[in-house]
C-alpha cells in the first residue's frame, strides 16, 4: 500500500493550536502543571506544545523529557537504545501531562507511568497524544487530549513525519512492510 496522507502541515498546525487551547482551558496558568515528553518521538511534540503554550500564556511552563527504556516490558526482547531523562522541576503533587506522538498498544504509556514514579508522586496525570490508534490497545490506557483519531489495521503504521517544523509536518498511514518502525 502506498503511504496515504492523513494530516498535512496546515492541519497539523491547527491541531497543535487546538490541543494547546484545550490544555489552557483545563490548566489555566500552569502554575501547578508540568509537561513531560516521552522519549524518543514524544519530545518533539512536547517541545512544540510547550513553545506554543508559552507564547499563548506568556508563562514559562515547566517541562521534562522522560526515557522509559528500562521500564518497558519488552526491554529484554529487543535491542533498545536508552535516551536521556531530563526533569526541570519536581513532579511531587503537580499535575503532569505526558505527551507522546502516537498511542498504539499503550505499552509506552504504561512504562512512562512506572518511570514517572521515580521522580515523585504527581497529584494528577493526563495523557496528550497527537494520534490515537484507538482499536489497538494491549493495556487499558486512554488519552485525555487527542489531535487525531485513526482507525487502522494492526498491520498498518502511522508515521509522524516531523523534524520540529510544523511547516513540513505530515502524518501518513502505510503498511508495516513498507516501513520498519517499532
ROSE-4610 file (N, C-alpha, C; in Angstrom, 1 decimal, always signed):
// ROSE-4610
residu = [X/X/X/X/X/X/X/X/X/X/X/X/X/X/X/X/X/X/X/X/X/X/X/X/X/X/X/X/X/X/X/X/X/X/X/X/X/X/X/X/X/X/X/X/X/X/X/X/X/X/X/X/X/X/X/X/X/X/X/X/X/X/X/X/X/X/X/X/X/X/X/X/X/X/X/X/X/X/X/X/X/X/X/X/X/X/X/X/X/X/X/X/X/X/X/X/X/X/X/X/X/X/X/X/X/X/X/X/X/X/X/X/X/X/X/X/X/X/X/X/X/X/X/X/X/X/X/X/X/X/X/X/X/X/X/X/X/X/X/X/X/X/X/X/X/X/X/X/X/X/X/X/X/X/X/X/X/X/X/X/X/X/X/X/X/X/X/X/X/X/X/X/X/X/X/X/X/X/X/X/X/X/X/X/X/X/X/X/X/X/X/X/X/X/X/X/X/X/X/X/X/X/X/X/X/X/X/X/X/X/X/X/X/X/X/X/X/X/X/X/X/X/X/X/X/X/X/X/X/X/X/X/X/X/X/X/X/X/X/X/X/X/X/X/X/X/X/X/X/X/X/X/X/X/X/X/X/X/X/X/X/X/X/X/X/X/X/X/X/X/X/X/X/X/X/X/X/X/X/X/X/X/X/X/X/X/X/X/X/X/X/X/X/X/X/X/X/X/X/X/X/X/X/X/X/X/X/X/X/X/X/X/X/X/X/X/X/X/X/X/X/X/X/X/X/X/X/X/X/X/X/X/X/X/X/X/X/X/X/X/X/X/X/X/X/X/X/X/X/X/X/X/X/X/X/X/X/X/X/X/X/X/X/X/X/X/X/X/X/X/X/X/X/X/X/X/X/X/X/X/X/X/X/X/X/X/X/X/X/X/X/X/X/X/X/X/X/X/X/X/X/X/X/X/X/X/X/X/X/X/X/X/X/X/X/X/X/X/X/X/X/X/X/X/X/X/X/X/X/X/X/X/X/X/X/X/X/X/X/X/X/X/X/X/X/X/X/X/X/X/X/X/X/X/X/X/X/X/X/X/X/X/X/X/X/X/X/X/X/X/X/X/X/X/X/X/X/X/X/X/X/X/X/X/X/X/X/X/X/X/X/X/X/X/X/X/X/X/X/X/X/X/X/X/X/X/X/X/X/X/X/X/X/X/X/X/X/X/X/X/X/X/X/X/X/X/X/X/X/X/X/X/X/X/X/X/X/X/X/X/X/X/X/X/X/X]
num = [1/1/1/2/2/2/3/3/3/4/4/4/5/5/5/6/6/6/7/7/7/8/8/8/9/9/9/10/10/10/11/11/11/12/12/12/13/13/13/14/14/14/15/15/15/16/16/16/17/17/17/18/18/18/19/19/19/20/20/20/21/21/21/22/22/22/23/23/23/24/24/24/25/25/25/26/26/26/27/27/27/28/28/28/29/29/29/30/30/30/31/31/31/32/32/32/33/33/33/34/34/34/35/35/35/36/36/36/37/37/37/38/38/38/39/39/39/40/40/40/41/41/41/42/42/42/43/43/43/44/44/44/45/45/45/46/46/46/47/47/47/48/48/48/49/49/49/50/50/50/51/51/51/52/52/52/53/53/53/54/54/54/55/55/55/56/56/56/57/57/57/58/58/58/59/59/59/60/60/60/61/61/61/62/62/62/63/63/63/64/64/64/65/65/65/66/66/66/67/67/67/68/68/68/69/69/69/70/70/70/71/71/71/72/72/72/73/73/73/74/74/74/75/75/75/76/76/76/77/77/77/78/78/78/79/79/79/80/80/80/81/81/81/82/82/82/83/83/83/84/84/84/85/85/85/86/86/86/87/87/87/88/88/88/89/89/89/90/90/90/91/91/91/92/92/92/93/93/93/94/94/94/95/95/95/96/96/96/97/97/97/98/98/98/99/99/99/100/100/100/101/101/101/102/102/102/103/103/103/104/104/104/105/105/105/106/106/106/107/107/107/108/108/108/109/109/109/110/110/110/111/111/111/112/112/112/113/113/113/114/114/114/115/115/115/116/116/116/117/117/117/118/118/118/119/119/119/120/120/120/121/121/121/122/122/122/123/123/123/124/124/124/125/125/125/126/126/126/127/127/127/128/128/128/129/129/129/130/130/130/131/131/131/132/132/132/133/133/133/134/134/134/135/135/135/136/136/136/137/137/137/138/138/138/139/139/139/140/140/140/141/141/141/142/142/142/143/143/143/144/144/144/145/145/145/146/146/146/147/147/147/148/148/148/149/149/149/150/150/150/151/151/151/152/152/152/153/153/153/154/154/154/155/155/155/156/156/156/157/157/157/158/158/158/159/159/159/160/160/160/161/161/161/162/162/162/163/163/163/164/164/164/165/165/165/166/166/166/167/167/167/168/168/168/169/169/169/170/170/170/171/171/171/172/172/172/173/173/173/174/174/174/175/175/175/176/176/176/177/177/177/178/178/178/179/179/179/180/180/180/181/181/181/182/182/182]
x = [+0.8/+0.0/+0.9/+0.7/+1.4/+1.0/+1.9/+1.6/+0.4/-0.5/-1.7/-1.6/-1.7/-1.6/-2.9/-2.8/-3.9/-4.0/-2.8/-2.8/-1.7/-2.0/-0.9/-0.4/+0.5/+1.2/+0.2/-0.7/-1.7/-2.6/-3.1/-4.0/-3.2/-1.9/-1.0/-0.9/-0.7/-0.5/-1.8/-2.9/-4.2/-4.5/-4.1/-4.3/-3.4/-2.2/-1.3/-2.0/-2.4/-3.1/-4.3/-5.1/-6.3/-6.0/-4.9/-4.5/-4.0/-3.3/-2.9/-4.0/-5.0/-6.2/-7.0/-7.0/-7.6/-6.8/-5.5/-4.7/-4.9/-4.9/-5.1/-6.5/-7.5/-8.8/-8.8/-8.0/-8.0/-6.9/-5.9/-4.7/-4.5/-5.3/-5.3/-3.9/-3.2/-1.8/-0.7/-1.0/+0.0/+0.9/+0.5/+1.3/+1.7/+0.8/+1.0/+1.1/+1.4/+1.4/+2.8/+3.1/+4.4/+4.1/+4.7/+4.6/+5.8/+5.5/+6.6/+6.5/+7.5/+7.6/+8.2/+7.6/+8.2/+9.2/+10.4/+11.4/+11.1/+11.4/+12.2/+11.2/+10.1/+9.3/+8.4/+8.0/+7.1/+7.8/+9.1/+9.8/+9.6/+9.6/+9.5/+8.1/+7.1/+5.7/+5.6/+6.2/+6.2/+6.9/+8.0/+8.7/+7.8/+7.2/+6.3/+5.1/+4.5/+3.4/+3.8/+4.9/+5.4/+5.7/+6.4/+6.7/+5.4/+4.4/+3.1/+2.4/+2.4/+1.7/+2.4/+3.8/+4.5/+4.1/+3.9/+3.5/+2.1/+1.2/-0.2/-0.5/+0.3/+0.0/+1.0/+2.1/+3.1/+3.9/+3.7/+4.4/+5.5/+6.4/+7.5/+7.0/+6.4/+5.8/+6.8/+6.7/+7.6/+7.6/+8.8/+8.9/+9.9/+9.7/+10.7/+10.6/+11.7/+11.8/+12.0/+11.2/+11.3/+11.6/+12.7/+13.0/+12.5/+11.7/+11.1/+11.8/+12.9/+13.6/+13.6/+14.1/+14.3/+13.0/+11.9/+10.6/+9.7/+10.2/+9.4/+9.3/+8.2/+8.0/+8.7/+9.2/+9.9/+11.4/+11.9/+13.3/+14.3/+14.0/+14.9/+14.6/+13.6/+13.2/+13.8/+14.2/+14.8/+15.8/+16.7/+17.7/+17.1/+17.1/+16.6/+17.7/+17.8/+18.8/+18.2/+18.8/+18.2/+18.5/+17.6/+17.8/+18.0/+18.1/+18.2/+16.9/+16.9/+15.8/+16.2/+15.4/+15.7/+14.4/+14.5/+13.4/+13.8/+13.1/+13.4/+12.9/+11.9/+11.4/+10.8/+10.6/+10.0/+8.5/+8.0/+6.7/+5.8/+6.3/+5.6/+4.4/+3.2/+1.9/+1.6/+2.2/+1.9/+1.1/+0.4/-0.4/+0.6/+0.7/+1.6/+0.8/+1.3/+0.7/+1.8/+1.6/+2.5/+2.2/+3.2/+3.0/+3.7/+3.0/+3.6/+3.0/+3.7/+3.2/+2.1/+2.2/+1.2/+0.9/-0.4/-0.8/-1.3/-0.5/-0.8/-1.3/-0.4/-0.7/-0.9/-0.3/-0.4/+0.8/+1.6/+2.8/+3.8/+4.0/+4.9/+4.4/+3.1/+2.5/+2.5/+2.3/+2.4/+3.8/+4.8/+6.2/+6.5/+5.9/+6.1/+5.5/+4.3/+3.7/+4.7/+5.3/+6.2/+7.5/+8.0/+9.2/+8.9/+7.8/+7.4/+7.5/+7.2/+7.2/+8.6/+9.6/+11.0/+11.2/+10.3/+10.5/+9.5/+8.7/+7.8/+6.4/+5.4/+4.0/+3.2/+2.9/+2.1/+0.7/+0.1/-1.2/-2.2/-1.9/-2.8/-2.0/-2.3/-1.6/-2.6/-2.2/-3.1/-2.2/-2.8/-2.1/-2.5/-1.6/-1.8/-1.1/-1.8/-1.2/-1.7/-0.8/-1.1/-2.0/-1.7/-2.5/-2.9/-4.2/-4.8/-5.2/-4.6/-5.0/-5.9/-7.1/-8.0/-8.3/-8.2/-8.6/-7.4/-6.3/-5.0/-4.4/-5.2/-4.6/-4.3/-3.2/-2.9/-3.1/-3.1/-3.3/-4.4/-5.1/-6.2/-5.8/-5.4/-4.9/-5.7/-6.2/-7.0/-6.4/-6.3/-5.7/-6.8/-6.3/-7.2/-7.3/-6.3/-6.2/-5.7/-6.5/-6.2/-6.2/-5.1/-5.0/-5.8/-5.7/-6.3/-6.6/-7.7/-8.0/-8.0/-7.2/-7.0/-7.4/-8.3/-8.7/-7.9/-6.9/-6.0/-5.9/-5.6/-5.3/-4.1/-4.0/-2.8/-1.6/-1.7/-0.5/-0.1/-0.9/-0.5/+0.2/+1.0/+1.8/+1.3/+1.3/+1.0/+2.4/+2.8/+4.1/+3.9/+4.5/+4.6/+5.9/+5.8/+7.0/+7.2/+8.2/+8.3/+9.7/+10.3/+11.6/+11.5/+10.3/+10.1/+9.6/+9.5/+9.0/+7.6/+6.6/+5.2/+4.9/+5.7/+5.5/+5.8/+6.6/+6.9/+6.3/+5.5/+5.0/+3.9/+3.8/+2.7/+2.6/+1.4/+1.1/+0.6/+1.2/+0.8/+0.5/-0.3/-0.7/-0.1/+0.7/+1.3/+1.3/+1.6/+1.6/+2.9/+2.9/+4.0/+5.2/+5.0/+6.1/+6.9/+6.2/+6.9/+7.7/+7.6/+8.4/+8.7/+9.9/+10.3/+10.5/+9.4/+9.5/+8.8/+9.5/+8.9/+8.5]
y = [-1.2/+0.0/+1.2/+2.2/+3.4/+4.2/+5.0/+5.9/+6.8/+6.9/+7.8/+8.9/+10.1/+11.3/+11.5/+11.5/+11.7/+13.0/+13.7/+15.1/+15.9/+17.0/+17.8/+18.8/+19.6/+20.6/+21.7/+22.1/+23.1/+22.6/+21.4/+20.9/+20.5/+20.1/+19.8/+21.0/+22.2/+23.4/+23.7/+23.6/+23.8/+22.9/+21.6/+20.6/+20.9/+21.3/+21.7/+22.9/+23.9/+25.0/+24.6/+23.7/+23.2/+22.5/+21.6/+20.9/+21.9/+22.9/+23.9/+24.7/+25.0/+25.7/+24.8/+23.5/+22.5/+22.5/+22.5/+22.4/+23.7/+24.9/+26.1/+26.1/+25.6/+25.5/+24.7/+23.7/+22.8/+23.1/+23.8/+24.1/+25.5/+26.4/+27.8/+28.4/+28.8/+29.4/+28.4/+27.1/+26.0/+26.2/+26.9/+27.1/+25.8/+24.8/+23.5/+22.4/+22.7/+21.7/+21.6/+20.4/+20.2/+19.3/+19.7/+18.9/+18.0/+16.7/+15.7/+14.9/+15.1/+14.4/+13.1/+12.1/+10.7/+10.5/+10.1/+9.8/+8.5/+8.4/+9.4/+10.4/+9.9/+10.7/+11.7/+11.5/+12.4/+13.8/+13.8/+15.1/+16.2/+15.9/+16.9/+17.5/+16.7/+17.2/+18.0/+17.5/+18.2/+19.6/+19.6/+20.9/+21.9/+21.4/+22.3/+22.8/+21.9/+22.2/+23.3/+23.0/+24.0/+25.4/+25.4/+26.6/+27.4/+26.7/+27.4/+27.8/+27.0/+27.4/+28.6/+28.6/+29.8/+31.1/+31.0/+32.1/+32.6/+31.6/+31.9/+32.4/+31.9/+32.2/+33.3/+33.5/+34.4/+33.8/+32.5/+31.8/+31.0/+30.6/+29.6/+28.3/+27.5/+26.3/+25.2/+24.6/+23.5/+22.4/+21.8/+20.8/+19.7/+18.5/+17.4/+16.5/+15.6/+14.6/+13.3/+12.3/+11.0/+9.9/+9.1/+7.9/+6.7/+5.9/+4.7/+3.4/+3.4/+2.2/+1.1/+1.4/+0.3/-0.1/+0.6/+0.3/-0.5/-0.7/-1.3/-2.8/-3.4/-4.9/-5.7/-5.0/-5.7/-5.4/-4.8/-4.4/-5.5/-6.7/-7.8/-8.6/-8.2/-8.9/-8.4/-7.1/-6.5/-5.4/-5.1/-4.1/-2.7/-2.1/-0.8/+0.1/+1.3/+2.2/+3.3/+3.4/+4.4/+5.8/+6.7/+8.1/+8.8/+10.1/+10.8/+11.2/+11.3/+11.8/+13.1/+14.2/+15.5/+16.0/+16.3/+16.9/+18.3/+19.3/+20.7/+21.0/+20.2/+20.5/+19.2/+19.2/+18.0/+17.9/+16.6/+16.4/+16.1/+16.1/+15.8/+16.7/+16.2/+16.9/+17.9/+17.7/+18.5/+17.8/+18.5/+17.9/+17.7/+16.4/+16.0/+15.7/+16.3/+16.0/+15.2/+13.9/+13.1/+13.3/+13.5/+13.8/+12.8/+12.2/+11.3/+11.5/+11.0/+11.3/+10.3/+9.0/+8.1/+7.1/+7.0/+6.0/+4.8/+3.7/+2.4/+1.4/+0.6/-0.5/+0.0/+1.1/+1.6/+1.2/+0.4/-0.1/+1.0/+1.9/+3.0/+3.9/+4.1/+4.9/+4.2/+2.9/+2.1/+2.2/+2.1/+2.2/+3.6/+4.6/+6.0/+6.2/+5.6/+5.7/+5.1/+4.0/+3.3/+4.2/+4.7/+5.6/+6.9/+7.4/+8.7/+8.6/+7.4/+7.2/+7.4/+7.3/+7.5/+9.0/+9.9/+11.3/+11.9/+11.1/+11.6/+11.1/+11.6/+11.2/+12.4/+12.4/+13.5/+13.6/+14.8/+15.0/+14.3/+14.5/+14.1/+13.9/+12.8/+12.5/+12.5/+13.2/+13.2/+12.8/+12.4/+12.0/+12.8/+13.4/+14.0/+13.3/+12.9/+12.3/+13.0/+13.0/+13.6/+12.7/+11.3/+10.3/+9.2/+9.0/+7.9/+6.8/+5.6/+4.4/+3.6/+3.9/+3.5/+2.0/+1.3/-0.1/-1.1/-0.6/-1.4/-1.6/-1.3/-1.4/-2.8/-2.9/-4.1/-3.9/-2.6/-2.3/-1.2/-1.1/-0.1/+1.3/+2.0/+3.4/+4.2/+5.3/+6.2/+7.6/+8.4/+9.7/+10.7/+11.8/+12.9/+14.0/+14.1/+15.1/+14.4/+14.5/+13.8/+14.8/+14.7/+15.5/+14.9/+13.6/+12.9/+11.5/+11.0/+9.5/+8.8/+7.7/+6.9/+5.5/+5.0/+3.6/+2.9/+2.1/+1.4/-0.1/-0.9/-2.3/-2.4/-3.5/-3.7/-3.8/-4.2/-4.3/-3.0/-2.0/-0.7/+0.2/+1.1/+2.0/+3.5/+4.2/+5.6/+6.3/+7.1/+7.7/+9.2/+9.8/+11.2/+11.7/+12.4/+12.9/+14.4/+14.5/+15.9/+16.0/+17.1/+17.4/+18.7/+18.9/+20.0/+21.3/+21.2/+22.4/+22.0/+22.8/+22.5/+22.7/+23.5/+23.8/+22.6/+21.6/+20.5/+19.2/+19.3/+18.2/+17.5/+16.2/+15.4/+14.1/+13.5/+12.2/+11.3/+10.2/+9.2/+7.9/+7.1/+5.8/+4.9/+3.8/+3.0/+1.5/+0.6/-0.8/-1.0/-2.0/-2.3/-2.7/-3.4/-3.9/-2.8/-1.7/-0.6/+0.3/+0.1/+0.9/+0.0/-0.1/-0.9/-0.1/+0.5/+1.3/+0.5/+0.4/-0.3/+0.6]
z = [+0.0/+0.0/+0.0/-0.9/-0.9/+0.3/+0.9/+2.0/+1.7/+2.7/+2.5/+3.5/+3.0/+3.8/+4.6/+5.9/+6.8/+7.5/+7.5/+8.1/+7.5/+6.8/+6.1/+7.1/+6.6/+7.5/+8.0/+7.1/+7.5/+8.7/+8.5/+9.5/+10.8/+10.6/+11.7/+12.6/+12.1/+12.8/+13.6/+12.9/+13.5/+14.7/+14.5/+15.5/+16.8/+16.6/+17.7/+18.5/+17.8/+18.5/+19.2/+18.6/+19.3/+20.6/+20.5/+21.7/+22.8/+22.4/+23.4/+24.0/+23.3/+23.9/+24.8/+24.5/+25.4/+26.7/+26.6/+27.8/+28.7/+28.0/+28.7/+29.4/+28.8/+29.4/+30.7/+30.7/+31.9/+32.9/+32.5/+33.4/+33.7/+33.1/+33.4/+33.2/+34.3/+34.1/+34.2/+34.4/+34.5/+35.7/+36.7/+37.9/+38.7/+38.6/+39.2/+38.2/+37.0/+35.9/+35.3/+34.8/+34.1/+32.9/+31.7/+30.5/+30.5/+30.1/+30.1/+28.7/+27.9/+26.6/+26.8/+26.1/+26.2/+25.1/+25.5/+24.5/+23.7/+22.5/+21.7/+20.9/+20.4/+19.5/+20.1/+21.4/+22.0/+22.4/+22.4/+22.9/+21.9/+20.6/+19.6/+19.7/+19.9/+20.1/+21.4/+22.5/+23.8/+23.7/+23.0/+22.8/+22.1/+21.0/+20.2/+21.0/+21.7/+22.6/+23.6/+24.3/+25.3/+24.7/+23.5/+22.9/+22.5/+22.0/+21.7/+22.9/+24.0/+25.2/+25.9/+25.8/+26.4/+25.6/+24.3/+23.5/+23.9/+24.0/+24.2/+25.7/+26.6/+28.0/+28.6/+27.9/+28.5/+29.7/+29.9/+31.0/+30.5/+31.4/+31.1/+31.8/+31.0/+31.6/+31.9/+33.0/+33.5/+32.5/+32.3/+31.2/+31.6/+31.1/+31.3/+30.1/+30.0/+29.0/+29.7/+29.5/+30.2/+29.3/+29.6/+28.9/+29.6/+28.9/+29.6/+29.2/+28.6/+28.1/+29.1/+30.3/+31.3/+32.1/+31.7/+32.3/+31.4/+30.2/+29.1/+29.4/+29.1/+29.3/+28.2/+27.1/+26.0/+26.1/+27.2/+27.3/+27.0/+27.4/+27.2/+25.9/+25.2/+23.9/+22.7/+22.7/+21.5/+22.0/+21.1/+21.4/+21.4/+22.6/+22.8/+23.3/+22.6/+23.0/+23.9/+25.1/+26.1/+25.6/+26.0/+25.7/+27.1/+27.1/+28.4/+29.0/+30.3/+31.0/+31.6/+31.4/+31.9/+32.6/+33.8/+34.5/+35.1/+34.6/+35.1/+36.5/+36.9/+38.2/+38.8/+40.1/+40.8/+40.3/+40.4/+40.0/+41.2/+42.4/+43.6/+43.7/+43.8/+44.0/+42.8/+41.7/+40.5/+39.5/+38.6/+37.5/+36.4/+36.0/+34.9/+33.7/+32.6/+31.2/+30.5/+30.3/+29.5/+28.0/+27.2/+25.8/+24.9/+24.0/+23.0/+21.6/+20.6/+19.2/+18.9/+19.1/+18.7/+19.8/+20.2/+21.2/+20.4/+20.5/+19.8/+20.8/+21.3/+22.2/+23.7/+24.0/+25.4/+26.2/+25.7/+26.5/+26.8/+25.9/+26.2/+27.4/+27.4/+28.4/+29.7/+29.7/+31.0/+31.5/+30.7/+31.1/+31.6/+31.0/+31.4/+32.8/+33.1/+34.4/+35.5/+35.2/+36.1/+36.3/+35.2/+35.2/+36.0/+35.8/+36.5/+38.0/+38.5/+40.0/+40.6/+39.8/+40.3/+40.6/+40.2/+40.4/+41.4/+42.0/+43.0/+42.7/+43.5/+43.3/+42.8/+41.5/+41.0/+41.6/+41.6/+42.0/+41.0/+39.7/+38.7/+37.4/+36.6/+35.4/+34.2/+33.2/+32.0/+30.8/+29.7/+28.5/+27.3/+26.6/+25.3/+24.2/+23.2/+22.0/+20.8/+19.8/+18.5/+17.7/+17.8/+17.1/+18.0/+18.1/+18.9/+18.0/+18.1/+17.3/+18.3/+18.3/+19.4/+19.5/+18.4/+18.5/+18.6/+19.1/+19.1/+20.5/+21.6/+22.9/+23.4/+24.1/+24.9/+26.4/+26.8/+28.2/+28.2/+29.3/+29.4/+29.6/+28.5/+28.5/+27.5/+28.0/+27.1/+27.2/+26.1/+26.2/+26.7/+27.3/+27.7/+26.6/+25.8/+24.7/+23.5/+22.4/+21.1/+20.0/+19.2/+18.0/+16.9/+16.7/+15.6/+16.0/+15.7/+15.9/+14.6/+14.6/+13.3/+13.6/+12.8/+12.9/+11.8/+12.2/+11.2/+11.6/+10.6/+10.8/+11.7/+12.4/+13.2/+12.4/+11.2/+10.3/+9.6/+9.9/+9.3/+10.3/+9.8/+10.6/+10.4/+11.5/+11.5/+11.6/+10.7/+10.7/+10.8/+11.9/+12.1/+11.5/+10.4/+9.7/+10.1/+10.9/+11.5/+12.1/+11.9/+12.5/+13.4/+13.9/+14.8/+14.1/+12.7/+12.0/+11.5/+12.0/+11.6/+10.1/+9.4/+8.0/+7.1/+7.6/+6.9/+7.5/+8.5/+9.2/+8.4/+8.6/+7.9/+8.7/+8.6/+9.2/+8.1/+8.0/+6.9/+7.5/+6.7/+7.1/+6.0/+6.4/+5.5/+6.0/+5.1/+5.5/+6.3/+7.2/+8.1/+7.2/+6.1/+5.3/+4.7/+4.4/+3.7/+4.7/+6.0/+6.9/+8.1/+8.5/+9.6/+10.9/+11.4/+12.6/+13.8/+14.9/+16.0/+17.1]
